[in-house]
Amino acid sequence: MKQQIGLIGVGLMGHGIASNLVKHGHVLSVLEHPGNQPLDALKAAGATTQARARDLARAADVIILCVTGSPQVEAVLLGDDGVLAGLRAGTVVIDCSTAVPASTERMAQAVQAAGGRFLDAPMTRTPKEAAEGRLNLLVGGDAALFAQCRPLLACFAENITHVGSVGAGHRMKLLHNYVSLGFIALLSEAAACAQRCGVASDVFVDVLAKGGGASVALERLKPYLLQHDASSLRFAMSNAQKDLSYYRTMAHDTGAVAEIADAVLRTYAQGAVDGGPDAMAIELSSLLAARAAPR
C-alpha cells in the first residue's frame, strides 16, 4: 500500500532513502534544510517540500528521520515547529539516525504521548548502498509495528533485523559502529607504522588479506592505502568521533568496560583536529603517519 511519507534529513544517506521511496511509488515530502543534498531529481520524480516539520507531519502517515544525532532528533521532534506539533494520531515515526539510546527512549515516549508510534531503525553501509536501496537496518520497537512497517523499510533496505524493543536498534548500531570504526583505526595505525617502517602498502594489504587481517574494514581501506582513493567510505572524521562518543556514553550508562573504546575515540578526535572535521575517516592512516608519537 502506497503511503504519504515525510522525510527529514536528505543528506548523503537520506537522499538514497528518498530516491528509493519515490521509485516504489510512495508520496514523498521532505523538509527543506541547508544540509540537504540537491533536491532537483527528487522534485522531478514528484517529491514536494515543506519549510516546517510540523507541516510535514500534518500530512504524513509515516515520518522518517535521518539526521546527524540525538540533539538534532530532539530538536526536530520537540521544537515549537517540530514534528510533534503537527503529528496526527497513529502516525509512525521511524528514526534512522544514530542516537544515544537513553535519548531514543525519551523521544519514543514523547511520540507515544502525542498519539504516534515509534521505531528506531538506524542503518549501516554507505551512501552507495543507500542509493541502491541496499541498506542494512537495525530496528527497535514493537514487533507488530515492525511487521507492519517492514514492506516500507524494504523499499530502501536489503537486510532488516528486528533487534528488540525501542532503543535496541540504536544500541546495536553503536556496537556495530564501534567495532567497524575500531577496525579502521587499528588498521590505519598499523598502516601508518608500515609506512614509517618502509613496508610497501601493497605488501601490507596482501599479507593481511591472506591472514588474520582479512575483513570488510580492510577491503574498504584498501583503495585508500593503494591509490589514495577515499571514495570507498564517505564517512567524516567528525561523525566517527560523534558515534564513538555515543558508544562511550552507552557503555558508561550500563557500567561496561570501555578502555579500548576510549583509545579509539581519542584517535578519531585527534584525527578531526589534524585533518579537520570534514576529513574522511578513511584518511586516518595518512594523518597518523604524519604525526610523530610523543617521546
C-alpha positions in Angstrom: 0.0 0.0 0.0 1.4 3.4 -1.0 1.7 5.8 1.9 2.3 9.5 2.4 5.9 9.7 3.7 7.6 12.7 5.3 11.4 12.6 5.3 13.6 14.8 7.4 17.3 14.7 6.6 18.2 14.4 2.9 21.9 14.1 3.4 24.2 11.5 1.8 22.2 8.6 3.2 18.8 10.3 3.3 18.9 11.1 -0.4 19.3 7.5 -1.3 16.3 6.6 1.0 14.2 9.3 -0.6 15.0 8.2 -4.1 14.0 4.6 -3.4 10.8 5.6 -1.7 9.8 7.7 -4.7 10.8 4.8 -7.0 8.5 2.5 -5.2 5.5 4.8 -5.7 5.2 6.4 -2.2 4.1 10.1 -2.0 7.1 11.9 -0.5 7.5 15.3 1.1 10.9 16.4 2.5 11.9 19.1 4.9 13.8 22.0 3.4 17.2 22.3 5.1 20.6 23.8 4.2 22.2 20.4 4.9 20.2 18.6 2.2 21.7 17.2 -0.9 20.4 18.8 -4.1 16.6 18.0 -4.4 16.2 18.6 -8.2 16.0 14.9 -9.1 13.6 14.1 -6.2 11.3 17.1 -7.2 11.3 15.9 -10.8 10.2 12.5 -9.6 7.3 14.0 -7.8 8.6 14.8 -4.3 7.4 18.0 -2.6 9.0 20.1 0.2 7.9 21.7 3.4 9.6 24.6 5.3 8.4 23.4 8.8 8.5 20.0 10.3 5.0 20.5 11.9 3.6 21.0 8.4 5.4 17.9 7.1 3.9 15.9 10.0 0.3 17.1 9.4 0.1 15.2 6.0 2.2 12.2 6.8 1.3 8.6 7.5 5.0 7.8 8.3 7.8 10.2 9.2 11.4 9.1 8.7 14.2 10.9 10.5 17.7 10.7 9.0 19.6 13.4 10.9 23.0 13.7 12.5 22.4 12.6 16.1 20.4 12.9 19.3 20.4 16.7 19.6 19.0 17.1 16.1 16.4 14.3 16.6 15.3 16.0 19.8 15.1 19.4 18.1 13.2 18.3 15.1 10.7 16.4 17.2 10.2 18.7 20.2 10.8 22.2 18.7 8.0 24.7 18.5 7.6 24.0 14.8 8.7 20.4 15.3 7.1 17.1 14.3 5.1 16.6 17.5 3.4 20.0 17.0 1.7 18.6 13.9 1.7 14.9 14.5 -1.6 13.0 13.6 -2.9 10.2 15.8 -1.4 6.9 14.6 1.4 8.3 12.6 4.6 6.3 12.7 7.9 8.0 13.4 10.9 5.9 12.2 14.3 7.2 13.4 17.1 6.1 11.1 19.6 8.4 12.7 22.4 7.3 15.0 21.4 8.3 18.6 22.1 7.8 22.3 19.7 5.1 23.3 18.6 6.9 26.5 17.5 9.8 24.3 15.8 7.4 21.9 13.7 6.0 24.7 12.7 9.6 25.8 11.7 10.5 22.2 9.7 7.3 21.8 7.7 8.2 25.0 7.1 11.7 23.7 5.9 10.5 20.3 3.6 8.0 22.0 2.3 10.7 24.4 1.4 12.7 21.3 -0.6 9.8 19.8 2.1 8.5 17.5 4.0 5.2 17.2 7.8 4.9 17.1 10.6 2.7 15.7 14.3 3.2 15.9 15.8 1.9 12.7 19.4 3.0 12.3 21.3 1.9 9.2 24.7 0.5 8.3 26.5 0.5 5.0 27.4 3.6 2.9 25.7 6.2 0.6 26.4 3.8 -2.3 24.1 1.1 -0.9 21.6 3.8 0.2 21.3 4.9 -3.4 20.9 1.2 -4.5 18.2 0.5 -1.9 20.5 -2.0 -0.1 21.0 -0.6 3.4 21.1 -2.7 6.5 18.5 -1.7 9.1 18.6 -2.5 12.8 15.1 -2.0 14.2 13.9 -1.5 17.8 10.3 -1.3 18.7 7.0 -3.3 19.0 7.1 -6.5 16.9 3.7 -6.0 15.4 4.6 -2.4 14.3 7.8 -3.7 12.9 5.9 -6.3 10.8 3.6 -3.6 9.6 6.4 -1.3 8.6 8.7 -3.9 7.1 7.4 -3.6 3.5 8.1 0.2 3.6 11.6 -0.4 5.0 12.3 -2.9 2.3 12.0 -0.1 -0.3 15.4 1.1 0.8 17.0 -1.8 2.8 18.3 -5.2 1.9 18.8 -6.7 5.3 16.3 -5.8 8.1 16.8 -7.1 11.6 14.4 -6.7 14.5 16.8 -6.3 17.4 14.3 -5.9 20.2 12.3 -3.2 22.0 12.6 0.6 21.5 16.3 1.7 21.8 17.7 -1.8 20.9 18.2 -0.7 17.3 20.3 2.3 18.3 22.2 0.1 20.9 23.1 -2.4 18.1 24.1 0.4 15.8 26.6 1.9 18.3 28.0 -1.6 18.9 28.3 -2.1 15.1 30.0 1.3 14.5 32.4 0.9 17.4 33.6 -2.4 16.0 33.7 -1.1 12.4 35.4 2.1 13.3 37.7 0.3 15.7 38.9 -2.0 12.9 39.5 1.0 10.7 41.5 2.7 13.4 43.6 -0.4 14.2 44.3 -1.0 10.5 45.1 2.7 9.9 47.6 2.8 12.8 49.3 -0.4 11.5 49.4 1.0 8.0 51.0 4.2 9.3 53.6 2.2 11.1 54.2 0.1 8.0 54.8 3.3 6.0 57.3 4.5 8.6 59.0 1.1 8.6 59.3 1.0 4.8 56.8 -1.8 4.2 55.1 -1.3 0.9 51.4 -0.7 1.0 50.6 -3.4 -1.5 52.6 -5.9 0.5 50.9 -4.8 3.7 47.4 -5.2 2.2 48.2 -8.5 0.5 49.6 -10.2 3.6 46.8 -9.1 5.9 44.1 -10.1 3.3 45.5 -13.7 3.3 45.7 -13.9 7.1 44.1 -12.6 10.3 43.7 -9.1 9.0 41.1 -10.1 6.3 37.9 -8.1 6.8 35.4 -5.8 5.4 37.3 -2.9 7.0 40.5 -3.9 5.1 38.6 -4.0 1.8 37.2 -0.5 2.5 40.6 0.8 3.4 42.4 -0.9 0.6 41.7 1.7 -2.2 42.9 4.5 0.0 46.1 2.6 1.0 46.9 1.7 -2.6 45.6 4.7 -4.6 44.7 7.3 -2.0 41.1 6.8 -3.2 38.8 7.9 -0.3 35.5 7.2 -2.0 35.0 3.7 -0.6 34.0 5.1 2.8 32.4 8.5 2.7 32.2 9.0 6.5 33.6 12.1 8.1 36.0 12.1 11.0 33.6 14.2 13.0 30.9 11.6 12.5 33.2 8.9 13.7 34.0 11.0 16.8 30.3 11.5 17.4 29.4 7.9 17.1 32.2 6.7 19.3 31.3 9.3 21.9 27.7 7.9 21.8 29.1 4.4 22.3 31.1 5.7 25.2 28.0 7.2 26.8 26.1 3.9 26.3 28.9 1.9 27.9 29.2 4.3 30.8 25.4 4.1 31.3 25.5 0.3 31.5 28.7 0.1 33.5 30.5 -1.7 30.7 34.3 -1.7 30.3 35.3 0.8 27.5 39.1 1.1 27.8 39.8 0.3 24.1 36.8 2.5 23.1 38.4 5.4 24.9 41.6 5.0 22.9 39.7 4.7 19.6 37.7 7.8 20.5 40.9 9.7 21.2 42.4 8.6 17.9 39.4 9.9 15.9 39.2 13.1 18.0 42.8 13.9 17.2 42.2 13.0 13.6 39.5 15.6 13.5 42.0 18.1 14.8 44.8 17.1 12.4 42.7 16.7 9.3 39.7 18.9 10.1 36.2 17.6 11.0 35.3 17.1 7.3 38.2 14.8 6.6 37.2 11.3 5.8 37.7 8.6 8.5 39.4 6.5 5.9 42.2 9.1 5.7 43.3 8.3 9.3 46.4 6.3 8.2 47.9 9.3 6.5 47.2 11.6 9.4 48.8 9.1 11.8 51.8 8.6 9.5 52.4 12.3 9.5 52.2 12.7 13.3 55.2 11.6 15.4 54.5 9.8 18.6 55.4 11.6 21.8 58.6 10.5 23.4 
